[in-house]
Amino acid sequence: MPAAQEVLDACHRAADDHPADPTPWVVILGGLRRLRCSRQEVFWAWNEVLRRDRRHRQAYLQMLGYLSPAECGSHMQMMDFIETTQARMPATAPISGLELTAATRQ
């Protein structure tokens, strides 16, 4: 998929140009997810997002999708992710509805 690789390359350049911005990493995370890349690659991008923004809503939604049984995870992995997220986030965080999102996707 040369088009996907071009997007990932552009995102890496953007990340180099704007190291504090989580946006390129969120797009990288989404690209790796769509390409069904290895957990190592996906979690590497996930950690890069978290280093920049621990509450980035779209990043959490990307990881929820990746860890779902429909993609590269399982129901247990998805639920563990939701529980861990809920334990770390205040109830008023934008991502607090992650469990509802998972339920509507199923």
Number of C-alpha atoms within 10 A of each C-alpha: 6 7 8 14 14 11 15 20 13 14 19 17 13 15 18 12 10 12 15 14 16 22 20 24 25 24 20 28 28 23 19 22 21 15 12 14 14 12 15 9 14 21 14 13 22 22 14 21 25 16 12 15 15 16 17 17 16 16 25 21 16 20 21 22 21 25 22 20 15 12 13 16 16 14 13 12 16 20 16 13 19 21 13 11 17 17 11 12 14 11 11 8 13 13 21 19 14 19 18 11 14 17 8 8 10 9
